[in-house]
Amino acid sequence: MIPNIFFATTIIFIAIGFLLLQECAFLIPYRTLLLEKYGRVITLFAGLLFFNLFALMYLIVRKLLLKETGRKLAHIEKQLRTGESISEELSRRLSE
């Protein structure tokens, strides 16, 4: 799950980067000055943006794909404890 979220975040981050490059084309003559003076700040902002995008994507995926995980796991645990409709090997491993 994490590699998929990382991949989706990277795609979104690159798309935002291309959009910014397209919109800020008028700054091309000042590129060296901007990178020398504000390079660290731009890098820090980009890193924080990537981290926040990753956290947002992770939250969205957890909410959409793992809605009823607790209920499903409780149902499986109940089946393991009672031994019905689950293989005997799994029930034996749980009791050990």
N, C-alpha and C positions, 0 to 999 in steps of 0.2 A: 504494500500500500504506500509506504513512504517513497520508494523510487518513482512511482507514478505521480505522486503529488509534487515531488521535486522536478520531474520532467514538465508537468503542466505549469508550474511556477516559472520555470526557465523560459518556456514558450511565451508566457504572458509578459515576463520581464523584457525579453528581447523585442516583443511587439511594442511595448511602451518605449523602449530605447529607439527603435526605428521611427516611431511617431515623433519623438522629441528631436531626433536628428533632422527630420523633414521640416518640422515647424521652426527650428532654430538655425536654419541655413544662413541667416544674415550674420551670425556670430562667427562664421568660418574665418574671416580675416583676423579675428582676435583669439584664435584657438590657443596659440602658445602662451599668450598672456593669461588667459583664463585657466589653463591647466597648471601653469606655474604658481599662480596666486591662490586658486581655489581647488586644486586637484584633490587634496586630502578631504576637503569638505564634500566635494562631489562624490568621491569614493565612499565616504562614510554614509552619506545620504542614500547612495545606491545600495549599499549593503543593508542598511536598515529597511529600505523599501523592499528588497528581496526577502528579508526575514519576515516582515509583516505580511507580504503576499503569501509566503509559505504557510504562515500561521493561519491566515484566512482560508486558504485552500484546504488545509488540514481540518479546520473546524467545519467547513462545508461538507467535506467528504464524510467526516464522522457523523454529522447530523443526517445526511442523506442515506448513507449506506449501512450505518450501524444503529439504526433506530431501535430495534427490538432485540438487541444482542443479549441483554441481561435476562429478558424473559425466556429467550430461546435456550440460553445456557442453564437457567433454572430448570427448564423442562428436561433437558438432557441429563442433568444431575439427578433429578427425580427418577428418571428411567434407570440410571446406573445404580442408584441406591436400592430400588425395588427389584431390579433384575429383569424387568419385562421389556420385551421388544428391543433389547440391546444384547450384543453378544456376551456370553458368559465370561470371556477373557477380560473384557473391559470392567465388568463387575468385580471380578477377582482382583484385578490390579487396584481398583479403588479401595477395596477392603484391606489391602496390605499396607 
